[in-house]
Amino acid sequence: MAKKLKVGIIGTGGIANAHLNSYLRMEDEVEIVGGSDIVSGKAREFFDKAGLTKVKAFDNNTDLLKLGLDAVSICTYNTTHAECTIAALEAGVHVLCEKPMSVTLEDAIKMYNKSKETGKILTIGFQPRYDPNMDLVRDIVRSGTLGDIYYIQTGGGRRRGMPGGTFIRKELSGVVHLQTLVAILLTWCSLQSGTQSLLQYRHLPLIILARTQNTALKQNILQ
């Protein structure tokens, strides 16, 4: 039997439940060994509620990262994604960071560079990329069946009301939710079509124009 991956969760707010439940569904491959939250007692309450009373809980990330983790989920508010990710990478831990990657391009580049420097994996939780529907769209676009794509229009919506907590507080989220959504859509479009630089259209809300090129957005940003 293969060795289980030891994982931890940094930040035990609402979105952490999705990560926790996914890890629990992979119990044959993954062992949740610890978590942390800067709110005293919050991590302990989070794991106890899930019946994981033996999982270690901390009020700081430093002690968590001393557990010999293989990987960690970063589920903190947006403005702390960079510092938490970099600390984990420096500790030799692979990172799954919640979207958005960061609130500034500069921080995103630092995260990327630290991943390359440490040789540890950094991935961002753009889960729709792994959806079978997305795979189909990607295959169709890359097959050339649609020809030279020069225009993309995309959008999104929410039917469950306004999210609360840190999600809509600019000092914690760094950007309002609409801007986060646009960033996600920009990234998706660039990966599907190979646009040269969609950042030049970042002032356009939800309507994205792009002419196809051979290089992806990430190559232009991170090189």
BELMORA-V677520 format. One record per pair of residues at least 24 apart in sequence whose C-alpha atoms are under 10 Angstrom apart, sorted by the first residue. I is the first residue (numbers start at 0). J is the second residue. D is the distance in whole Angstrom. If there is no record, write none. Layout:
I J D
I J D
This chain:
0 27 9
0 28 9
1 27 9
1 28 8
2 27 9
2 28 7
2 29 9
2 30 10
3 27 7
3 28 5
3 29 5
3 30 6
3 31 10
3 69 9
4 28 6
4 29 5
4 30 6
4 31 8
4 32 10
4 68 8
4 69 6
4 70 7
5 29 6
5 30 5
5 31 6
5 32 6
5 33 9
5 66 9
5 67 8
5 68 5
5 69 5
5 70 7
5 71 8
5 92 10
6 30 6
6 31 5
6 32 6
6 33 7
6 34 9
6 66 9
6 67 9
6 68 6
6 69 6
6 70 5
6 71 5
6 72 8
6 92 9
6 93 9
6 94 10
7 31 6
7 32 6
7 33 5
7 34 5
7 35 8
7 54 9
7 55 9
7 56 10
7 60 10
7 63 8
7 64 8
7 66 9
7 67 10
7 68 7
7 69 8
7 70 7
7 71 5
7 72 6
7 73 9
7 92 10
7 94 10
8 32 9
8 33 7
8 34 5
8 35 6
8 36 9
8 42 9
8 56 10
8 60 9
8 63 9
8 70 9
8 71 5
8 72 5
8 73 6
8 74 7
8 75 9
8 94 10
8 95 10
9 33 9
9 34 6
9 35 5
9 36 6
9 37 9
9 42 9
9 56 10
9 57 9
9 58 10
9 59 9
9 60 7
9 63 8
9 64 10
9 71 7
9 72 6
9 73 5
9 74 6
9 75 7
9 80 10
9 83 8
9 84 10
9 87 10
9 96 10
10 34 7
10 35 6
10 36 5
10 37 8
10 38 9
10 41 9
10 42 8
10 45 10
10 58 10
10 59 10
10 60 9
10 72 8
10 73 7
10 74 5
10 75 5
10 76 8
10 83 10
11 35 7
11 36 6
11 37 9
11 38 9
11 41 7
11 42 6
11 43 9
11 44 9
11 45 6
11 46 9
11 72 10
11 73 9
11 74 7
11 75 7
12 36 8
12 38 10
12 41 8
12 42 9
12 45 8
12 74 7
12 75 7
12 76 9
12 164 9
12 165 9
13 45 10
13 74 9
13 75 10
13 163 10
13 164 9
14 73 10
14 74 6
14 75 9
14 76 10
14 97 8
15 45 9
15 72 8
15 73 8
15 74 6
15 75 9
15 97 9
16 45 9
16 46 10
16 49 9
16 74 9
17 74 10
18 72 7
18 73 10
18 74 8
18 95 10
18 97 10
18 124 10
19 45 10
19 46 9
19 49 9
19 72 9
20 49 9
29 69 10
29 70 10
30 54 9
30 68 10
30 69 10
31 55 9
31 68 9
31 70 10
31 71 9
32 56 9
32 63 9
32 66 8
32 67 9
32 68 8
33 57 8
33 62 10
33 63 6
33 64 9
33 66 8
33 68 9
33 71 9
34 58 9
34 59 9
34 60 8
34 62 10
34 63 6
34 64 9
34 71 9
34 72 9
35 59 6
35 60 6
35 61 9
35 62 9
35 63 7
35 64 10
35 74 10
35 75 10
36 60 8
36 63 10
36 74 9
36 75 8
37 75 9
60 86 8
60 87 9
61 86 8
61 87 9
61 90 9
63 87 10
64 88 10
64 89 10
64 90 7
64 91 9
64 92 8
65 90 8
67 91 9
67 92 8
68 92 6
68 93 8
69 93 6
69 94 9
69 119 10
70 94 6
70 95 8
70 119 9
70 120 9
70 121 10
71 95 6
71 96 8
72 96 6
72 97 7
72 122 10
72 123 10
72 124 9
73 97 6
73 98 9
73 123 9
73 124 10
74 98 9
75 165 9
75 171 9
75 172 10
76 101 10
76 164 10
76 165 7
76 166 8
76 168 10
76 170 10
76 171 6
76 172 6
76 173 9
77 101 6
77 102 7
77 165 9
77 166 8
77 169 9
77 170 9
77 171 6
77 172 5
77 173 6
77 174 8
77 179 10
78 102 6
78 103 9
78 106 10
78 169 9
78 170 8
78 171 6
78 172 6
78 173 6
78 174 9
79 171 8
79 172 9
79 173 9
80 106 9
80 107 9
80 110 9
80 172 10
81 105 10
81 106 6
81 107 7
81 108 10
81 109 8
81 110 6
81 111 10
82 106 9
82 109 10
82 110 9
83 110 10
84 109 10
84 110 7
84 111 10
84 113 9
84 114 9
84 121 8
85 109 8
85 110 6
85 111 9
85 112 9
85 113 6
85 114 8
85 117 10
85 121 10
86 110 10
86 113 9
87 113 10
87 114 10
87 119 9
87 121 10
88 113 7
88 114 6
88 115 10
88 116 9
88 117 7
88 118 9
88 119 6
88 120 8
88 121 8
89 113 8
89 114 9
89 116 9
89 117 7
89 118 10
89 119 9
90 117 9
90 119 10
91 117 7
91 118 8
91 119 7
91 120 10
92 117 9
92 118 10
92 119 7
92 120 8
92 121 9
93 117 10
93 118 9
93 119 5
93 120 5
93 121 6
93 122 9
94 119 8
94 120 6
94 121 5
94 122 6
94 123 8
95 120 8
95 121 6
95 122 5
95 123 6
95 124 7
96 121 7
96 122 6
96 123 5
96 124 6
96 125 9
97 122 9
97 123 6
97 124 5
97 125 8
97 126 10
98 122 10
98 123 6
98 124 5
98 125 7
98 126 9
98 179 8
98 180 10
98 182 10
98 183 8
99 123 8
99 124 8
99 125 9
99 172 9
99 173 10
99 174 9
99 178 10
99 179 6
99 180 9
99 182 8
99 183 7
100 124 8
100 125 10
100 179 10
100 182 10
100 183 10
101 172 9
101 173 8
101 174 10
101 179 10
102 171 10
102 172 8
102 173 6
102 174 7
102 179 9
103 173 9
103 174 10
104 220 8
104 221 9
105 220 10
105 221 10
107 220 9
107 221 9
108 220 8
108 221 6
108 222 9
109 221 10
111 221 8
112 221 8
112 222 10
125 183 8
125 186 9
125 187 9
127 187 9
128 187 8
128 190 9
128 191 10
133 187 9
133 191 9
134 191 10
136 191 8
137 188 10
137 190 8
137 191 6
137 192 8
138 191 9
139 191 10
140 191 7
140 192 7
141 191 8
141 192 8
141 193 9
147 192 9
147 210 8
147 211 7
147 212 9
148 192 7
148 193 10
148 194 10
148 209 8
148 210 7
148 211 6
148 212 9
149 192 9
149 194 9
149 208 8
149 209 6
149 210 4
149 211 6
149 212 9
150 192 10
150 206 10
150 207 8
150 208 5
150 209 5
150 210 6
150 211 8
151 188 8
151 189 10
151 192 9
151 206 8
151 207 6
151 208 6
151 209 6
151 210 9
151 211 10
152 184 10
152 188 9
152 205 8
152 206 5
152 207 6
152 208 7
152 209 9
153 181 9
153 184 7
153 185 9
153 187 10
153 188 8
153 204 10
153 205 6
153 206 6
153 207 7
153 208 10
154 180 9
154 181 8
154 184 8
154 204 9
154 205 5
154 206 7
154 207 9
155 180 8
155 181 9
155 184 8
155 205 8
156 180 9
177 204 8
177 205 9
178 202 10
178 204 8
178 205 9
180 204 9
180 205 8
181 205 6
181 206 9
181 207 9
185 209 10
185 216 9
186 215 9
186 216 7
186 217 8
187 216 10
188 215 10
188 216 9
189 214 9
189 215 6
189 216 6
189 217 8
190 214 9
190 215 6
190 216 7
190 217 8
191 215 9
192 216 10
193 217 9
193 218 10
194 219 10
195 219 7
196 220 8
